[in-house]
Amino acid sequence: MADPKGFMTTPREEWPRRPVEERVRDWNEVYVPGALLPIISRQADRCMDCGIPFCHDACPLGNLIPEWNDLVSREDWRAASDRLHATNNFPEFTGRLCPAPCEAGCVLAINQPAVTIKNVEVAIADRAWEEGFAPPRPPERLSGRTVAVVGSGPAGLAAAQQLTRAGHTVAVYERADRIGGLLRYGIPAFKMEKRHLDRRLEQMRAEGTKFRTSTAIGRDIRADELRARYDAVVIATGATAWRELDVPGRELAGIHQAMEYLPLADRVCEGDLEVSPLSAAGKHVVIVGGGDTGADCLGTAVREGPASVTQLDIYPQPEAARNEEAEPWPTYPKIYRLSAAHEEARDLRTAPAADADARLFAASTLRFTGDADGHVRALHLVEVDERRQPMPGTGRTIPADLVLLALGFSGPDRRDGVIDQLGLALDARGTIARDEDFATNVPGVYAAGDAARGQSLIVWAIAEGRAVAAAVDRRLAGGATRLPTPIGPYDRPMTA
């Protein structure tokens, strides 16, 4: 550790965001460009070089956090990049999108603000690209074996890159017109500009990975035909079967799933559309669901110029600090967090009837009502107690011209036919069943990411992709692999 007293003398300082009034006028990332590097070496100095770094265990990738913190504090960016990329294929993604369970597991977080691990990570990743520390790494020789990866989200891309670098010929199949899965069509550009994704894809192409877009396995190519073409198949289609809200009035026009709404805004940013067909401009918008997807809808709607935006969260408002009895360190606590989108909604006062940041906590939707044309115009809600039971006398109505359902996902989407055509077994949760080697019940077919794990974080998806790549390489290479296996298929986040 470069400064043994850094954690005592240096306060936590995070990457500053651009002024709200400025950033809501564009789709660029919310942070001040260039403002991270001047502070990041001092922040890395706050790392305690713990004897047992719990941040390692909190991150499924097993990132070598104290090592690259020390290297950044000494401004050895090349070595820091090497240590970061040793465990993470896409740190520029995780540094922007991950909620940082590593920081919850930071030993300093026991009684002080944690090290800004996420900011250090993204600083290393961005510096690596700027300085040329992340060149393509094509294999020295080819194995002669072929692998198809179905799905191009973080799990599929991580698996593809690992297997390509191991010498296998890998083709990634994506049903959309561009590669990236939810990274492309789902994550708003103000959270991660797509140039970061495009840059990494160019690296993968240079390494030898092949990409096949606008190809839905199960429809354009039968899944069993794909299996016959390749030595192994990895299913990494994600958990895209969204949850529904079964209340009266759900059939009214103007009520849409979040993942019907968000991709259209991304297409506007890509230049495919001039205006989103579901634009929030001039509308009273209500978002049902209090998670990250709901916050993405909130930030997107704010940029489209709505009449108002309100977000409903069925859970009570969390406390500002960790509940040590219910969620002791080093677990990831449910505390009150103010995302960039909530900060924007608060400052712009987008929801006069809601709490300070546009969220109504402990609120449950009862029904929707509409006009004579069958379009939604109002949402009727009620406050609920800790057991999510309605509280008498708390009913109210709020205007709603556009309702976005952000209720999470239940498992893989079966409409393309991949699961049924291959005859894949499912577990009790409706996700793809697999054994300890990530293999499904169908020989040569593996499953990784949310399609098998269920809805999870980007770091778990990348860890799954790396782990399934090791399992596939072990089979293709005859029982041995040099690829790492950061997690097993049954590993789960640390809980109390």
C-alpha positions in Angstrom: 0.0 0.0 0.0 1.4 3.3 -1.1 0.0 5.3 1.8 -0.6 3.2 5.0 -2.6 6.1 6.5 -4.6 6.9 3.4 -7.9 5.5 4.7 -7.5 7.8 7.8 -6.4 11.0 6.1 -8.3 11.0 2.8 -12.1 11.2 2.7 -14.2 9.4 0.0 -14.6 11.4 -3.1 -16.7 10.1 -6.1 -16.6 10.9 -9.8 -18.7 14.1 -10.0 -21.8 14.2 -12.1 -22.6 17.0 -14.6 -25.2 19.5 -13.6 -28.7 18.2 -13.9 -29.9 21.0 -16.1 -27.1 20.2 -18.6 -27.1 16.4 -18.7 -30.9 16.0 -19.1 -30.6 17.8 -22.4 -28.5 15.0 -24.0 -27.9 11.3 -23.8 -24.2 11.4 -22.9 -23.0 9.8 -19.7 -23.9 11.7 -16.6 -20.3 12.1 -15.3 -18.0 15.1 -15.8 -15.5 14.1 -18.5 -11.9 14.0 -17.3 -12.9 14.7 -13.7 -12.0 11.2 -12.3 -8.3 11.0 -13.0 -7.3 13.9 -10.8 -8.8 12.3 -7.7 -8.5 8.6 -8.4 -4.9 8.0 -7.2 -5.7 9.5 -3.8 -8.9 7.4 -3.6 -6.9 4.2 -4.4 -4.6 5.2 -1.5 -7.6 4.6 0.8 -7.4 0.9 0.2 -6.2 -0.8 3.5 -4.4 -3.7 1.9 -6.4 -6.0 4.2 -5.1 -9.3 5.3 -8.4 -10.9 4.2 -9.8 -8.7 1.5 -13.6 -9.3 1.7 -14.1 -7.3 -1.5 -12.7 -10.4 -3.3 -15.5 -12.6 -2.0 -18.2 -9.9 -2.5 -17.3 -9.8 -6.2 -18.1 -13.1 -8.1 -15.3 -12.3 -10.6 -12.7 -12.4 -7.8 -11.2 -9.1 -8.9 -7.8 -8.4 -7.4 -8.9 -5.2 -6.0 -6.1 -4.4 -3.4 -3.5 -5.2 -6.0 -4.8 -2.8 -8.7 -5.6 -0.1 -6.0 -2.0 -0.2 -5.0 -0.8 0.0 -8.6 -3.1 3.0 -9.3 -1.9 4.8 -6.2 1.6 4.5 -7.7 0.2 5.4 -11.2 1.4 2.2 -12.7 -1.5 2.0 -15.1 -0.2 -0.7 -17.4 0.3 -3.1 -14.5 -3.1 -2.1 -13.0 -4.7 -2.9 -16.4 -3.0 -6.3 -16.5 -4.3 -7.2 -13.0 -7.8 -5.9 -13.8 -8.1 -7.7 -17.1 -6.8 -10.9 -15.5 -10.2 -11.5 -13.9 -12.7 -9.3 -15.9 -13.2 -9.2 -19.6 -15.2 -6.0 -19.6 -14.2 -3.6 -16.8 -15.4 -0.6 -18.7 -18.9 -2.1 -18.5 -18.8 -3.2 -14.9 -17.2 0.1 -13.8 -20.2 1.9 -15.1 -23.1 -0.5 -14.6 -22.4 -2.7 -11.6 -23.9 -1.7 -8.2 -20.6 -2.5 -6.6 -21.1 -5.3 -4.1 -17.4 -5.2 -3.7 -17.7 -1.8 -1.9 -20.3 -3.3 0.4 -17.7 -5.9 1.3 -14.9 -3.4 1.7 -13.4 -3.8 5.2 -13.2 0.0 5.5 -17.0 0.0 5.1 -17.4 -1.5 8.6 -17.3 2.0 10.1 -16.3 4.4 7.2 -17.3 5.1 3.6 -15.9 2.4 1.4 -13.1 2.7 -1.0 -14.4 3.9 -4.4 -13.6 0.6 -6.0 -16.0 1.1 -8.9 -14.5 4.4 -9.8 -10.9 3.1 -9.7 -12.0 0.2 -11.9 -13.5 2.4 -14.6 -10.5 4.7 -14.4 -8.1 1.8 -15.1 -10.3 0.5 -17.9 -10.5 3.9 -19.7 -6.8 4.6 -19.3 -6.1 1.1 -20.7 -7.9 2.0 -23.9 -6.3 5.4 -24.1 -2.8 4.1 -23.7 -3.2 1.0 -25.8 -3.0 -1.5 -22.9 -5.9 -3.6 -24.2 -4.8 -4.9 -27.6 -6.5 -7.8 -29.3 -5.2 -11.2 -28.0 -5.8 -13.7 -30.8 -4.8 -17.3 -30.1 -1.4 -18.5 -31.2 -3.0 -21.6 -32.8 -6.5 -22.9 -33.5 -7.9 -26.0 -32.0 -10.0 -27.0 -34.9 -13.1 -27.1 -32.6 -16.2 -24.9 -33.1 -18.5 -23.3 -30.5 -21.8 -21.4 -31.0 -22.8 -18.9 -28.4 -26.5 -18.0 -28.5 -27.0 -14.5 -27.0 -24.7 -11.5 -27.0 -25.2 -10.0 -23.5 -22.3 -9.9 -21.0 -22.4 -13.7 -20.3 -22.4 -14.6 -24.0 -19.7 -12.1 -24.9 -17.4 -13.2 -22.0 -17.8 -16.9 -22.9 -17.1 -16.1 -26.6 -13.9 -14.1 -25.8 -12.5 -16.7 -23.5 -13.2 -19.5 -25.9 -11.8 -17.6 -28.8 -8.6 -16.8 -26.9 -8.3 -20.5 -26.1 -8.1 -21.3 -29.8 -11.6 -22.4 -30.6 -13.6 -20.9 -33.6 -16.5 -19.1 -32.0 -19.7 -17.7 -33.6 -22.1 -15.5 -31.5 -25.7 -15.5 -32.6 -27.9 -12.5 -31.8 -31.5 -12.1 -32.8 -31.3 -8.2 -32.7 -29.7 -6.2 -35.5 -26.7 -5.3 -33.3 -24.6 -7.1 -30.9 -24.8 -6.4 -27.2 -28.1 -7.8 -25.8 -29.3 -5.5 -23.0 -26.0 -3.7 -23.1 -27.1 -2.4 -26.5 -30.9 -2.3 -26.2 -31.9 -1.9 -22.6 -29.1 0.1 -20.8 -29.6 3.8 -21.5 -26.7 5.7 -23.1 -26.6 8.1 -20.2 -25.4 5.2 -18.1 -23.0 3.7 -20.7 -22.3 5.2 -24.1 -22.4 2.6 -26.7 -18.9 3.5 -28.0 -17.5 1.5 -25.1 -19.4 -1.6 -26.3 -18.4 -1.0 -29.9 -14.8 -0.7 -29.0 -14.7 -4.0 -27.1 -16.6 -5.7 -30.0 -13.9 -4.5 -32.4 -11.3 -6.1 -30.2 -13.2 -9.4 -30.2 -13.5 -9.3 -34.0 -9.8 -8.8 -34.3 -9.2 -11.8 -32.0 -11.3 -14.0 -34.3 -14.8 -14.1 -32.8 -17.5 -14.1 -35.4 -20.8 -12.3 -35.0 -24.1 -13.2 -36.6 -26.8 -10.6 -36.1 -30.5 -10.6 -37.0 -30.5 -14.4 -36.5 -33.0 -15.8 -34.0 -32.0 -19.4 -33.1 -35.2 -21.4 -33.0 -36.8 -19.4 -35.8 -34.2 -18.4 -38.5 -32.1 -21.5 -37.7 -33.5 -24.4 -35.8 -31.8 -25.0 -32.5 -31.2 -28.7 -33.2 -29.6 -27.8 -36.6 -27.2 -25.4 -34.8 -26.3 -28.1 -32.3 -25.4 -30.4 -35.3 -23.2 -27.8 -36.8 -21.0 -27.1 -33.8 -18.9 -29.1 -31.4 -20.5 -27.2 -28.5 -23.3 -24.7 -27.9 -23.6 -22.2 -25.1 -27.1 -20.8 -24.4 -26.7 -17.3 -22.9 -30.0 -15.7 -24.0 -30.7 -14.0 -20.7 -33.8 -13.9 -18.6 -36.0 -11.8 -20.8 -39.4 -13.2 -19.9 -40.8 -10.1 -18.1 -43.2 -10.3 -15.2 -46.8 -9.1 -15.7 -49.1 -7.0 -13.6 -52.4 -8.7 -13.3 -54.8 -5.9 -12.3 -58.0 -4.5 -13.9 -57.3 -2.2 -16.8 -54.0 -3.8 -17.8 -55.4 -4.1 -21.4 -55.6 -0.4 -21.9 -53.5 1.3 -24.5 -50.5 3.2 -23.2 -49.4 0.4 -20.7 -46.1 -1.1 -21.8 -43.3 -3.2 -20.4 -40.0 -1.4 -19.6 -38.2 -3.5 -22.1 -40.6 -2.4 -24.8 -39.8 1.2 -23.9 -36.1 1.4 -23.3 -34.8 -0.2 -26.5 -36.7 2.4 -28.5 -34.8 5.2 -26.8 -31.6 3.4 -27.5 -32.5 3.2 -31.1 -33.0 6.9 -31.2 -29.5 7.3 -29.9 -28.3 4.9 -32.5 -29.9 7.0 -35.2 -32.5 4.4 -36.2 -35.4 6.6 -35.2 -35.9 10.3 -35.0 -38.4 10.0 -32.1 -39.4 7.0 -30.1 -43.0 5.8 -30.8 -43.4 5.5 -27.0 -41.9 8.8 -26.2 -42.8 10.3 -22.8 -42.9 13.8 -24.2 -45.8 15.8 -22.7 -47.2 12.8 -20.9 -47.9 11.9 -17.3 -45.7 8.9 -16.8 -45.9 6.3 -14.1 -43.3 3.6 -13.6 -44.4 0.5 -11.7 -41.3 -1.0 -10.1 -38.6 0.3 -7.8 -35.5 -1.4 -9.2 -32.7 -0.4 -11.5 -34.8 -1.0 -14.6 -37.4 1.4 -13.2 -34.6 4.0 -12.6 -33.5 3.6 -16.2 -37.0 4.3 -17.3 -37.1 7.3 -15.1 -33.9 8.8 -16.5 -35.1 8.1 -20.0 -38.5 9.7 -19.5 -37.0 12.8 -17.9 -34.9 13.3 -21.1 -37.9 13.0 -23.3 -39.7 16.0 -21.7 -42.7 14.5 -19.8 -45.5 16.4 -18.0 -44.7 14.4 -14.9 -42.9 11.2 -13.9 -43.7 9.1 -10.8 -42.1 5.8 -9.8 -43.9 3.3 -7.6 -42.0 1.0 -5.2 -44.0 -1.6 -3.3 -41.3 -1.7 -0.6 -41.0 0.8 2.2 -38.3 3.5 1.9 -35.0 2.0 3.0 -33.0 3.5 5.8 -30.0 5.7 5.1 -27.6 3.3 6.8 -27.1 -0.4 7.0 -29.2 -2.4 9.4 -26.5 -4.3 11.1 -28.8 -6.9 12.5 -30.7 -7.8 9.4 -27.9 -7.1 6.8 -24.6 -7.2 8.6 -21.3 -6.4 6.9 -20.1 -7.6 4.4 -23.5 -8.4 2.8 -24.9 -6.0 0.2 -27.4 -3.9 2.2 -30.7 -2.5 1.0 -30.3 1.2 1.8 -31.6 4.4 0.4 -29.6 5.2 -2.7 -30.0 8.2 -5.0 -29.2 7.2 -8.6 -28.4 9.8 -11.2 -32.0 9.5 -12.5 -33.5 10.0 -9.1 -31.3 13.0 -8.6 -32.6 14.5 -11.8 -36.2 13.8 -11.0 -35.7 15.4 -7.5 -34.1 18.5 -8.8 -36.6 19.0 -11.6 -39.5 18.1 -9.4 -41.0 15.7 -12.0 -43.5 14.2 -9.5 -45.2 16.8 -7.3 -47.4 14.1 -5.7 -44.5 11.8 -4.8 -41.6 11.9 -2.4 -38.6 14.1 -3.0 -37.0 12.0 -5.7 -40.1 10.9 -7.7 -40.6 7.6 -5.8 -43.7 6.7 -4.0 -42.6 4.0 -1.5 -44.9 1.3 0.0 -47.3 1.8 -3.0 -49.2 -0.9 -4.7 -51.2 -0.6 -8.0 -54.9 -1.5 -7.7 -56.2 -0.8 -11.2 -56.0 1.4 -14.2 -58.8 3.4 -15.8 -58.9 5.0 -19.2 -60.9 7.2 -21.5 -63.6 6.4 -24.1 -60.9 5.5 -26.6 -59.5 2.8 -24.4 -56.3 4.7 -23.5 -55.0 4.7 -19.9 -55.5 8.0 -18.1 -55.2 7.2 -14.4 -53.5 4.7 -12.0 -55.3 3.8 -8.7 -53.0 2.8 -5.9 -53.0 2.1 -2.2 -50.3 2.2 0.5 -49.2 -1.1 1.9 -47.7 -2.3 5.2 -44.5 -4.2 5.7 -46.3 -7.4 4.6 -47.4 -5.7 1.4 -51.0 -5.7 2.6 -53.3 -2.7 1.7 -53.8 -0.2 4.4 -57.5 1.0 4.6 -58.1 4.6 3.7 -54.9 5.2 1.8 -56.2 4.8 -1.7 -55.4 7.6 -4.2 -55.3 8.3 -7.9 -52.6 9.8 -10.0 -52.7 10.8 -13.7 -51.1 8.3 -16.1 -50.9 8.6 -19.9 -48.0 6.3 -20.2 -47.4 3.4 -17.7 -44.1 1.4 -17.8 -44.0 -1.9 -16.0 -40.5 -2.6 -14.5 -41.3 -5.7 -12.4 -38.3 -7.8 -13.3 -37.9 -11.0 -15.2 -38.9 -14.6 -14.5 -36.6 -16.6 -16.8 -35.6 -17.2 -20.4 -38.1 -16.3 -23.1 -39.4 -19.5 -24.7 -41.0 -17.9 -27.7 -38.1 -18.4 -30.1 -38.2 -22.2 -29.5 -34.6 -22.8 -28.4 -35.6 -24.6 -25.2 -38.3 -26.7 -26.7 -36.4 -27.6 -29.9 -33.4 -28.8 -28.0 -35.5 -30.4 -25.2 -33.7 -28.5 -22.5 -34.8 -29.4 -18.9 -35.9 -26.5 -16.7 -35.6 -26.2 -12.9 -38.3 -25.3 -10.5 -37.8 -21.6 -11.1 -38.3 -21.9 -14.9 -34.6 -21.4 -15.7 -32.4 -23.8 -17.7 -31.2 -26.7 -15.5 -27.5 -27.6 -15.6 -25.0 -29.7 -13.7 -21.9 -28.7 -11.8 -20.1 -28.3 -15.2 -22.7 -25.8 -16.6 -23.9 -28.6 -18.9 -27.5 -29.1 -19.7 -29.3 -32.4 -20.1 -28.5 -32.3 -23.8 -24.9 -33.5 -24.6 -22.7 -30.6 -25.9 -25.1 -27.9 -24.8 -24.2 -25.6 -21.9 -26.1 -22.7 -20.3 -24.8 -19.6 -18.7 -25.9 -16.2 -17.4 -29.4 -15.2 -16.4 -31.0 -17.9 -18.6 -29.8 -20.4 -16.1 -29.0 -18.4 -13.0 -32.1 -16.1 -13.1 -32.1 -12.3 -13.1 -28.8 -11.1 -11.6 -26.0 -8.5 -11.9 -23.6 -7.9 -14.7 -20.6 -9.1 -12.7 -22.4 -12.5 -12.2 -23.1 -12.7 -15.9 -19.5 -12.1 -16.8 -18.4 -14.6 -14.2 -20.8 -17.1 -15.6 -19.5 -16.5 -19.1 -15.9 -17.1 -18.0 -16.8 -20.2 -16.0 -18.8 -21.8 -18.7 -16.0 -21.1 -21.2 -13.7 -23.1 -18.9 -16.2 -26.0 -18.8 -16.5 -26.1 -22.6 -12.8 -25.8 -23.1 -12.2 -28.6 -20.7 -14.5 -30.9 -22.7 -13.2 -29.9 -26.1 -9.6 -30.2 -25.0 -10.0 -33.6 -23.5 -10.2 -32.9 -19.8 -7.8 -30.0 -19.1 -8.2 -26.2 -19.4 -6.1 -23.2 -18.6 -9.2 -20.9 -18.4 -10.3 -19.7 -15.0 -13.5 -20.8 -13.3 -14.4 -17.9 -11.0 -17.7 -19.4 -9.8 -19.8 -22.5 -9.9 -23.3 -22.8 -11.2 -24.8 -23.0 -7.7 -22.9 -20.1 -6.1 -25.0 -17.3 -4.9 -24.3 -13.8 -3.4 -23.4 -13.6 0.2 -26.4 -13.1 2.5 -27.0 -12.9 6.2 
